Amino acid sequence: MTTPGHTPEDISTIATTDQGLVVLTHLWWGAEGPADDPFAADRDQLRAAREKVLALNPALIVPGHGAPFAPSPSTPL
């Protein structure tokens, strides 16, 4: 799925597992942050792509720079 923001050409890989939907992405660094990607090419695109991924109700997000995490209401947009 296209998910620009971190870079204009970013994609996220989505997999259905026995535990639920898993998204591998560069939209988040990790559950601990940073909330704002300091290297984001376009902050508005990043926020829109994060909303797009969270709307899928993933069970797990595997970020490009940190440990996998289960999204929660406090997951930054």
Residue frames relative to the residue before (quaternion, step in Angstrom):
aa qw qx qy qz dx dy dz
M 1.0000 0.0000 0.0000 0.0000 0.00 0.00 0.00
T 0.4309 -0.6813 0.5161 0.2896 3.60 -0.91 0.80
T 0.0577 0.7862 -0.6091 0.0863 3.56 -0.92 1.01
P 0.0260 -0.8340 0.5511 -0.0034 3.59 0.47 1.16
G 0.3801 0.6960 -0.5564 0.2480 3.52 -1.28 0.44
H 0.6961 0.3823 -0.2451 0.5561 3.57 0.72 -1.06
T 0.7270 -0.0803 0.0386 0.6809 3.53 1.13 -0.85
P 0.6369 -0.5570 0.3581 0.3948 3.61 -1.11 0.47
E 0.7688 0.3655 -0.1938 0.4877 3.60 1.06 -0.65
D 0.3155 0.7793 -0.4929 0.2240 3.62 1.19 0.34
I 0.0994 -0.7447 0.6562 0.0710 3.51 -1.30 0.61
S 0.2363 -0.7178 0.6280 0.1859 3.52 -1.33 0.29
T 0.3069 -0.7360 0.5775 0.1749 3.54 -1.06 0.81
I 0.1571 -0.7981 0.5803 0.0406 3.54 -0.84 1.04
A 0.0024 0.7974 -0.6027 0.0301 3.57 -0.90 0.94
T 0.2959 -0.7203 0.5984 0.1883 3.53 -1.04 0.83
T 0.0403 -0.8001 0.5980 -0.0261 3.56 -0.79 1.09
D 0.6889 -0.4495 0.3561 0.4433 3.57 -1.28 0.05
Q 0.6863 0.4686 -0.2670 0.4880 3.59 1.19 -0.58
G 0.6813 -0.4383 0.2888 0.5101 3.60 1.27 -0.17
L 0.7319 -0.4137 0.3159 0.4397 3.52 -1.33 -0.19
V 0.1070 -0.7711 0.6262 0.0420 3.58 -0.97 0.92
V 0.1152 -0.7901 0.6009 0.0379 3.58 -0.92 0.97
L 0.1712 -0.7520 0.6320 0.0759 3.56 -0.82 1.09
T 0.1594 0.8252 -0.5013 0.2059 3.56 -0.46 1.22
H 0.3689 -0.6912 0.5693 0.2491 3.55 -1.34 0.29
L 0.3997 0.7455 -0.4571 0.2748 3.59 1.24 0.24
W 0.7571 0.1921 -0.1223 0.6124 3.57 1.21 -0.51
W 0.4343 -0.6635 0.5379 0.2861 3.56 -1.19 0.54
G 0.7364 -0.2693 0.2091 0.5844 3.53 1.09 -0.77
A 0.7004 -0.4616 0.3293 0.4335 3.57 -1.27 0.17
E 0.6864 0.4971 -0.2712 0.4563 3.56 1.12 -0.67
G 0.6419 -0.5204 0.3360 0.4520 3.59 1.22 -0.16
P 0.4996 0.0371 -0.7984 -0.3341 1.45 -2.40 -0.58
A 0.5868 -0.5863 0.4265 0.3605 3.57 -1.14 0.66
D 0.7491 0.2561 -0.1514 0.5919 3.56 1.04 -0.79
D 0.3868 -0.7105 0.5439 0.2231 3.54 -0.76 1.08
P 0.3472 -0.7760 0.4830 0.2096 3.63 -0.42 1.15
F 0.7253 0.3975 -0.2393 0.5086 3.59 1.22 -0.29
A 0.3397 0.7665 -0.4889 0.2409 3.61 1.25 0.17
A 0.4345 -0.7015 0.5096 0.2436 3.54 -0.91 0.98
D 0.7968 0.0094 0.0362 0.6030 3.60 1.06 -0.73
R 0.3570 -0.7798 0.4809 0.1822 3.57 -0.30 1.29
D 0.6521 0.5110 -0.3231 0.4576 3.61 0.98 -0.77
Q 0.6455 0.5000 -0.3125 0.4854 3.58 1.01 -0.80
L 0.6209 0.5475 -0.3371 0.4484 3.58 1.00 -0.81
R 0.6689 0.4953 -0.2953 0.4691 3.58 0.86 -0.96
A 0.6614 0.5043 -0.3060 0.4633 3.61 0.91 -0.89
A 0.6645 0.4921 -0.3034 0.4736 3.59 0.97 -0.83
R 0.6218 0.5224 -0.3421 0.4726 3.61 1.03 -0.72
E 0.6449 0.5109 -0.3199 0.4699 3.59 0.96 -0.84
K 0.6253 0.5487 -0.3201 0.4533 3.58 1.04 -0.85
V 0.6787 0.4744 -0.2837 0.4835 3.59 0.93 -0.91
L 0.6843 0.4860 -0.3011 0.4527 3.62 0.82 -0.91
A 0.5955 0.5726 -0.3580 0.4352 3.61 1.15 -0.56
L 0.6080 0.5531 -0.3437 0.4542 3.59 1.24 -0.37
N 0.3073 -0.7806 0.4763 0.2632 3.59 1.34 -0.25
P 0.0783 0.8281 -0.5511 0.0671 3.60 0.70 1.02
A 0.4705 -0.6503 0.5213 0.2897 3.53 -1.20 0.62
L 0.8045 0.0587 0.0232 0.5906 3.55 1.12 -0.74
I 0.1528 -0.7411 0.6468 0.0955 3.53 -1.15 0.77
V 0.1536 -0.7607 0.6267 0.0701 3.54 -0.90 1.00
P 0.1805 -0.8235 0.5302 0.0909 3.60 -0.17 1.27
G 0.6303 -0.5789 0.3845 0.3460 3.52 -1.27 0.41
H 0.8099 0.2871 -0.1191 0.4974 3.60 1.12 -0.54
G 0.7788 0.2883 -0.1626 0.5328 3.60 1.18 0.12
A 0.7105 -0.4383 0.3409 0.4322 3.51 -1.36 -0.14
P 0.5857 -0.5598 0.4418 0.3851 3.59 -1.13 0.55
F 0.0151 -0.7995 0.6004 -0.0049 3.56 -1.16 0.64
A 0.4360 -0.6394 0.5636 0.2888 3.53 -1.30 0.49
P 0.4159 -0.7099 0.4981 0.2739 3.60 -0.71 0.99
S 0.1045 -0.7746 0.6231 0.0277 3.52 -1.21 0.66
P 0.7049 -0.4329 0.3163 0.4645 3.61 -1.21 0.05
S 0.6839 0.4777 -0.2930 0.4672 3.62 1.15 -0.44
T 0.4111 0.6934 -0.4896 0.3324 3.62 1.26 0.08
P 0.4256 -0.7451 0.4476 0.2515 3.60 -0.62 1.09
L 0.3595 -0.6963 0.5785 0.2262 3.51 -1.20 0.67
